[in-house]
Amino acid sequence: MAGEAQRRSEWPLALSLLVGAAGLVVLTFYNWRNGVLIFAGGVFLAGLLRATLSDTAAGLLHVRGRMFDTALLVAVGAAIATLGLIVPN
């Protein structure tokens, strides 16, 4: 029973990793800029999920305090997106 509850609490991390992996696939096989932006969206999504979910519901997205985790993930997502937009072809 505890294993099932723990697996259920890892959906935010799994969703964020799935979006990030989709970004890496797009980056590798299609358009690099779109892939970078999708990957940045996955990191940004992790930050939004960390901000809205409780510590137990956030699962492995809970590393430090809520504000620190949220600020770090949103800042890193924004930095990756900004670099993806400003780097020339």
C-alpha angles and dihedrals in degrees: 000000000000091000091055092049091049092049090050091053092057096067093102092057092043092050092049092048091048092054090046092050090049088053091052091050091050090045092052102042107023131016117351095206094053090046092053091049092049090049090050088050089056091054091045090049089054089054093050092047090049090051095051103037127075120248093261094045092048091063113182092000084076105089106136130351120330095249093048094048092046095046093047096047094044092046093049091047091050092047093051091047092048092050090047090055100044101042108098122232 
